[in-house]
Amino acid sequence: MNRRNFFKLTGTCTGGLLMVPDFLYNYALQDNVTNADNCLVFIQLEGGNDGLNTYIPYQDELYYKFRPAIGITKSDIISGSGGMGFHPKLSGFADIQQKGDLTVVQNVGYPEPNRSHFRSQEIWQTATDSNKYTNNGWLGRFLDHHYKDYHATGGINFDNIDNLALKGIEPNALTIQNPNTLKTYSSEVNIKLSDNPQLDFVRKIAGSVVDGAEELEKALGKATATDVIYPDSKLAKNMEWMAKLIRGGLNSKVYYTSLSGFDTHSNQKSEHANRLEDVNDAVYTFYKDMKASGKLNNVTIVIFSEFGRRVQDNGKGTDHGTAAPMFIIGGRNKGRNIGSNPDLLNLDNNGDLIHQIDFRSVYASLLKDKFSFDPTQIGITNLALKGIF
């Protein structure tokens, strides 16, 4: 059984419930856990979020010319400044920006953009060129370099399926839905690695299951209390689990989750507003939690989507596009806008925005500034974007 097929069967520890076959627990491995001050929290907006209706160039009359059916009325836009303003459902984002804790990176994309959801997500998750392919994600490669051996809780993915971004050579990340469902074993079993790399990988998976479950359980037990009340949504629940683990001192470098529903070809005004409200409420609550617990300086929240939408609406919504904004919250960011406002006068041949900033430059900045890590070690050769931190 090869590594890819094994992951398909189990998930990066079984896609949520960690229901690994019992025989694997006999291969438990021990790892020395060290706490890290900084961590990254990724929220992936699946389906292609409409950046132009999220952070809106409301002073550009071309915006309303191109979007007669779905344009957001000027009087509804909040926290307007420099020609840009937020969707009315993003009041929490606006407040975070006013407090100086939100950086907007405008016009983010990549050369030769791909408008397929699956392929574009893969490009973002692997940080490769649009014409190149790899089986390992950029964060998985980073974790492989960062740790000498496998580290069970290097990354935590809150989902029921694995995320390619966190896949590396070593099983350094867990995919879970509810940490309370974890099955732990207190007994330690020493094993020796064999001459069979496939068997060794299975043993490491088993070890990461046991060690990861134990570390999550410890962190939840140590989590300090909070008065912050989270909304009743799946995304908010995932953010609440992350907050508990961070407050409990878990050593994870990366937390990851996603929200679907951004493929707004029709009925966009109401559907997009609902999705943005979900994101706003979950992120703003998490932000207040981290700030109240004194963790915000060490926690960097990154919100992105695989592409933006077409500039011209289709009468009911928008079709697949290219560039869109990224949002960086916390982590001692400088709280500024980076990049020019969307240029609606100069579009590509398909009527899409021309990207100004390569997303891999943002990744390079995150690795360099948060972890003092050289991104070229994992194949990211783009210069780090200046001005975020």
Secondary structure, 3 states (H helix, E strand, C coil): CCHHHHHHHHCCCCCECCCCCHHHHHHCCCCCCCCCCCEEEEEEECCCCCHHHCEECCCCHHHHHHCCCCCCCHHHCEEEECCEEECCCCHHHHHHHHCCCEEEEEEEECCCCCCCHHHHHHHHHHCCCCCCCCCCCHHHHHHHHHCCCCCCCCEEEECCCCCHHHCCCCCCEEEECCHHHCCCCCCCCCCCCCCCHHHHHHHHHHHHHHHHHHHHHHHHHHCCCCCCCCCCCHHHHHHHHHHHHHHCCCCCCEEEEEECCCCCCCCHHHHHHHHHHHHHHHHHHHHHHHHHCCCHHHEEEEEEECCCECCCCCCCCCCECCCEEEEEEECCCCCCEECCCCCCCCCCCCCCCCCCEEHHHHHHHHHHHHHCCCHHHHCCCCCCCCCCC
